[in-house]
Amino acid sequence: MISRELKSQSPGSETVTFRYQTAFNDEDEEIFRAGQLVPAGTYVEIDGWRQVTLDVPGTLPASLDGRRAEYRRYYCPWLQETA
């Protein structure tokens, strides 16, 4: 596990620093568990169909079928706007 820091600032408020831990799978992708505080972004449930998009740092949702939900980041470089 690796510890990382995440800084977040809401308009008109102070900067808040979050600490979170992450693990990696065999493909060197970060793995996140349900309930874990994560940076804003899109996440896909591993061995599942669920896709979650967080606009601000927050926690990932639990599974509704009793399994332990684990997520990985979902990258779509072709959807990124070019400057």
Number of C-alpha atoms within 10 A of each C-alpha: 10 9 9 11 12 14 11 15 12 9 6 6 8 9 11 10 10 15 11 15 16 16 13 13 9 6 6 8 13 16 18 25 21 16 13 16 18 24 19 15 15 16 21 18 22 16 9 11 7 13 14 15 13 14 10 13 16 15 16 21 16 15 14 8 7 7 8 10 20 21 23 18 19 14 12 8 7 7 7 8 6 5 3
